[in-house]
Amino acid sequence: MNAKARQRAEVIFKVRSGQLTATVAAQTLGISRQQYYQWERRALEALLSALEDQPPGRPKPPNDPEKEVLHDRVKQLEQQVQHYEERELLRQCLNQWAARDDLPPAKKNPK
């Protein structure tokens, strides 16, 4: 925090604690009383915002769009592999069933 900001915060706290009036604070800072009240409001809002509960732990890193696209593609390919594995298992079961009954073997689909 720079020296000007520290001085402003100190003056605002003095007004809030009753050590100074808003008029004297504005004169000390070289601003109008209306401007002082705007600064005071902003400072108190920032204080409240800083004191809000935060989620525990480290913040999540920002999302990388390229990484998300690759992740989605990997999921898609994994689903496709699972589909083909199930298809192959079914073809093997049909061939075993056909071998028992002397039927022609199931054809592989070229897709």
KAVENZI-V631753 format. One record per backbone hydrogen bond with DSSP energy under -1.0 kcal/mol. NH is the residue of the N-H (numbers start at 1). CO is the residue of the C=O. If there is no record, write none. Layout:
NH;CO
NH;CO
This chain:
6;2
7;3
8;4
9;5
10;6
11;7
12;8
13;9
14;10
15;11
16;12
17;13
18;15
19;14
20;14
25;21
26;22
27;23
28;24
29;25
31;26
36;32
37;33
38;34
39;35
40;36
41;37
42;38
43;39
44;40
45;41
46;42
47;43
48;44
49;45
50;46
51;47
52;49
68;64
69;65
70;66
71;67
72;68
73;69
74;70
75;71
76;72
77;73
78;74
79;75
80;76
81;77
82;78
83;79
84;80
85;81
86;82
87;83
88;84
89;85
90;86
91;87
92;88
93;89
94;90
95;91
96;92
97;93
98;94
99;95
100;96
101;97
103;98
